[in-house]
Amino acid sequence: LYTQIKKHAMARSFKLCFQCLFLMLFLQAEFSEVNLASYVSSGCMVDMQVNKGGTKVIRSFKPDFVLIRQHAYSMVPGEDFRNLVIGLHFGGVHSINSLFSIYNFCSKPWVFSQMIKLYHTLGPEKFPLNEQSFYPNHTLMVATPSYPVVVKMGHAYAGMGKIKIENQQDFQDITSVVALTGTYATTEPFVQSKYDIRIQKIGTNYKAYMRTSISGNWKANTGSAMLEQVAMTDRYRMWVDSCAEMFGGLDICAVKAVHGKDGNDYIIEVMDSSMPLIGEHVEEDKQLITELIINKMAQVLLGVSTPQSSFVKVRGHRSASASPSQSAHGSPQRARSATTSPSQAFQPGPIPAVSGPGAQKQSPQLNKSQSLTNTFTETLKGNQTDDEAKAETIRSLRQSFASLFSD
């Protein structure tokens, strides 16, 4: 990403101030390559490992903004990064999604409890949430009313920690495994799936996908499957809009559901900004995320409200306002199709975990780094009250940032 920024900045022959701004604008790394400290008066200071000429070096800077595309917590040893999320929040760093929501998404049952509130508010017809039972530990796990059931252990994702149980004997066996993990567990009825549904929302853009298993594996993200984009419906839109209100609002989110062979839908999960991008329009989705970042940075760092670009208006309108072609429980209309491996479609790709738009390399001669806010201020110095100058600055930023993923 850094290389792309440098190339685009030079190719477009920006003024010196813009070249400096873009060359210092973005840094990216996995959570494991990040360390930080936060203070009341001076905010958050980050140390990040970056690759420079094939050599790992440490770069220190003060971030103004972060985009988090990696799960902040996993039960896998060494993959609990909630302390970094707390540090960024402690330092007052702005983000997409909010750091408050990122932290809340570190426990799937905690998120599911928010979905239960929607279930009771909207009703089972409008928000058909799959039944789920929560057990804080193994001691209260008793026989379920019917089999098969799916047992999910702790906070797991991407198909991990999920076991299909066919009978009472297997249920007792898995209870003993839960006892060894020392974590909570949930159970839910197994749904004979006809196809899976995913409705995603990036800003004001909506997309819906249907995935039909080819290999016949009961886990939706295992084996081969056919992935198709389908028309958005008012029903789908209500699902994702309702979930997007969680934890103060989600700029990026997706709802996963199962359409059973009984003709009913069952909502099973909601994902946040760590959701993988799928389907034929991954590049478009990256552009949409770019627009979100530029608009949010302009708002929180400059206090400038920027209108959506023509890209978002045209593409987002077309996707969001597609004519509904299904009844409440009918089959969705297939808009576009693409055969894809679920490992490619639903696994997070090598998108960086923490990127700090506004991150500036700390000069060895300085004890503190200049923030992006100050850089923006210098860019607009001498004409700060001129709304047209501010608007032109944002247009230039958007044009360059939106083209980063195009090559």
Secondary structure, DSSP 8 states (H G I E B T S, - for coil): -HHHHHHHHHHTT--HHHHHHHHTT--EE-GGGEEEEEETTTEEEEEEEEEETTEEEEEEE--SEEEE-S-SB-SSTT-B-HHHHHHHHHTT-EEES-HHHHHHTT-HHHHHHHHHHHHHHH-TTTS-B---EEESSGGG----SSS-EEEEESS--TTTTEEEE-SHHHHHHHHHHHHHHTS-EEEEE---EEEEEEEEEETTEEEEEEEEESS--SSTTSS-EEEEEE---HHHHHHHHHHTTGGG--SEEEEEEEEETTS-EEEEEEE-TT----STTHHHHHHHHHHHHHHHHIIIII-------HHHHHHHHHHHT----S-TTS---EEEEEEE-HHHHSS--S--SEE-TT-----TT-SS---HHHHHHHHTTT-TT-HHHHHHHHHHHHHHHHTTT--
